[in-house]
Amino acid sequence: MFILHLALQGCLRAREVEYGVTADTGGHIRYLLDLVTAGGRHPDIERQEIVTRAFRGGPAGEGYWRAVEPIDATTRLIRLRSASDAYMAKEALWGEHETTVDALIAHIATLDRRPDLIHAHYADAGAVAAAIKDRLGIPYLFTAHSLGRVKRTAFGTDCAETQGIDRRIAIEDRAIAGAAAIIASSRDEAEVQYAGYPSYDPGRIRIIPPGSDLALFAGTCTDTLVDARIDRFLADPTKPAILAIARPVSKKNLAALVHAYGRCPALQTAANLVIVAGTRDDPRSLEPELAGNMAELFALIDRYDLYGSVALPKSHAPHEVPAIYAYARARRGVFVNPALNEPFGLTLLEAAASGLPLVATDSGGPNDIIEGCGNGILVDPRDPHAIGQAVLKILSDDMLWDRYSQAGAVAARLYDWDGHVERYVELAQAVIAPPAPVMESPRLLLVSDIDNTLLGEAEAAAAFNLWHGDQRDMAFGIATGRSLHSALAILAQNHVAPPAIMITSVGSEIYHRVHGGVYARDDAWTRRIDAGWDRAAIARLLATVADLRPQSPLEQRSHKLSYFTGGEADITERVRDLLAAAGVTASVIHSHGRYLDVLPLAASKGTAVEYVRQHHGLRPDQVIVAGDSGNDVEMLRACARSIIVGNYSDGLAQHPDLAHSYVARTGYAFGIMEGVAHFRAQPDRRLIA
């Protein structure tokens, strides 16, 4: 497989990248270089090229006009010459699209073989890749790394940071529309950040979190030169260090961290603040955005009189980064990422592997990292008080610091590059040569809930995986309260193959697998359930109910509102009565004593399963469903062949509408297999294998 990576912005070179030298020389270059390094170890990737833009001079000096730069035996960096030979910020690259397309087509024509796949990084590369697809037919993957709509939300439109943002958003939408698949780093990116684009199609988005060579950071020792470079700023260098490592671009929100520190005398007493913000000689020589943010940091240090308490080193080399984390760990410090939005959060993984507790923005990838590792606190990045209190809480509690520090070791297992590349190659191969279509005419359809039904016991899940592979005449589907990407993630963690059908968000969304992990959304189903659905009106009404607390934005969908309850026995009836009194029609489902979902009246797991049955032309007796809790009632009631697994809750086995169900003696996936065997054994049903 020959993969061509296209990345046009920033100062990209094979080694010793000067991260932070421009606003566009950041994490996406680190990701790309690490990806091709790990890809070179995979036997199915025979050849790789990184194609970027050539320019003369520029902020990072000479060397970027060189046409070819070898990386290793199978990978090289190619620099294309476009209309201008000057360095350009990403906001200006749109003017180079046409000549870059021509240059890339000319380059491909010189190769002994065409690339099998283009992987476009950032919006402008996506636009060029879309043009190449139109002219040469080469498919492309798209990784946005950051999205214009998110930036516009964070900064508004009347500021320098969002100059030309509408053009960028339009370019991004074109890239999204033409991509064979989109790689996202987190659920927030896949389900919230992309959702506002006209071409948004969640079924084409795969969450493949970046890896990281975290062995470099675990147990790294301090370095006397690095320590001295930081300590010279500080009156008492022995204090714990509150550490941040980020380019001084506006979206990284470093000023909020200085405000948090400057407004909290207790925090100043407890710790020093160390901000590693790229490399600078004379701050005035930096790009305007970088220079402006550095000036703001200096001004805040002066305003709060933080001299002797804040370190802001002028430079660092990439190989010194592990020692910088070790500096903070040795002093029992905390790592803080206060970005307005962080698409993933590579520095959080590095800090976690180094043994540092985390305080991180609640916008973006940190949600997944801290949920997976359990090693820190999420905060609103626009609230300096919340940032300061979270840091102070960790620094003030030795047992909490120890727990978070030790939990960071999980990061190395969850986010390794070889695992990332394995999933990446699977997706790339499916795009290049799509496998045979999913079974179109199964003799039997099994649809199961996920949590506490299919999953919940490791031994049962492993047995199901083996058993499912032998069910040649059976299509397998999922019906869950989870979103599509949350469901696919938990299934992948338990090594369950991607199901043929995904009924998600309590039946409000349906997806059909196309190939690999790429799904097609069933828009006909969405149109059917949309009739009479007034999401905004329902949200306003339920905001008045004191016993309801909205779940996170990740759990809210276009046709589902989700809340936490206090377990009140009458909460379902009270919500239904409130909606009815306002003349609003909706379905209300309470499950596990604390989750309440509000859906369109026509949406439920049961109606979704019936829709899928008709879609496949199956008889009712060819469908088997399995569940464990209250949000499965509609599905279990609607199907003649329903399984209640042995570990059920919410009194399911005693429910008067479910007397026809088979109640398994065994729990979890063992109960599913037991129930299927029961129904297959029934005579005259044409379901015996």
Sequence and secondary structure as in RCSB ss.txt:
>XXXX:A:sequence
MFILHLALQGCLRAREVEYGVTADTGGHIRYLLDLVTAGGRHPDIERQEIVTRAFRGGPAGEGYWRAVEPIDATT
RLIRLRSASDAYMAKEALWGEHETTVDALIAHIATLDRRPDLIHAHYADAGAVAAAIKDRLGIPYLFTAHSLGRV
KRTAFGTDCAETQGIDRRIAIEDRAIAGAAAIIASSRDEAEVQYAGYPSYDPGRIRIIPPGSDLALFAGTCTDTL
VDARIDRFLADPTKPAILAIARPVSKKNLAALVHAYGRCPALQTAANLVIVAGTRDDPRSLEPELAGNMAELFAL
IDRYDLYGSVALPKSHAPHEVPAIYAYARARRGVFVNPALNEPFGLTLLEAAASGLPLVATDSGGPNDIIEGCGN
GILVDPRDPHAIGQAVLKILSDDMLWDRYSQAGAVAARLYDWDGHVERYVELAQAVIAPPAPVMESPRLLLVSDI
DNTLLGEAEAAAAFNLWHGDQRDMAFGIATGRSLHSALAILAQNHVAPPAIMITSVGSEIYHRVHGGVYARDDAW
TRRIDAGWDRAAIARLLATVADLRPQSPLEQRSHKLSYFTGGEADITERVRDLLAAAGVTASVIHSHGRYLDVLP
LAASKGTAVEYVRQHHGLRPDQVIVAGDSGNDVEMLRACARSIIVGNYSDGLAQHPDLAHSYVARTGYAFGIMEG
VAHFRAQPDRRLIA
>XXXX:A:secstr
 EEEEEE SS   SSS  TTSSTTSSHHHHHHHHHHHHHTTSTT  EEEEEEE  SS TT S TT SEEEEETTE
EEEEE  S  S   GGGGGGGHHHHHHHHHHHHHHSSS  SEEEEESHHHHHHHHHHHHHH   EEEE SS HHH
HHHHH SSSGGGTTHHHHHHHHHHHHHH SEEEESSHIIIIIIGGGSTT  GGGEEE      GGGTTT    HH
HHHHHHTTBS TTS EEEEE  S GGG HHHHHHHHHT HHHHHH EEEEE    SSGGGS HHHHHHHHHHHHH
HHHTT TBTEE  S   GGGHHHHHHHHHHTT EEEE  S BSS HHHHHHHHTT  EEEESSBTHHHHHHHH  
EEEE TT HHHHHHHHHHHHT HHHHHHHHHHTTHHHHHS HHHHHHHHHHHHHHHHS  S   SS SEEEEE T
BTTTBS HHHHHHHHHHHHT TTEEEEEE SS HHHHHHHHHHTT    SEEEEGGGTEEEEEEETTEEEE HHH
HHHHHTT  HHHHHHHHTT TT EE  GGG BTTBEEEE    TTHHHHHHHHHHHTT   EEEEETTTEEEEE 
TT SHHHHHHHHHHHTT  GGGEEEEE SGGGHHHHHH SSEEE TT  TTGGG GGGTTSEE SS HHHHHHHH
HHHHHTSTTSS   
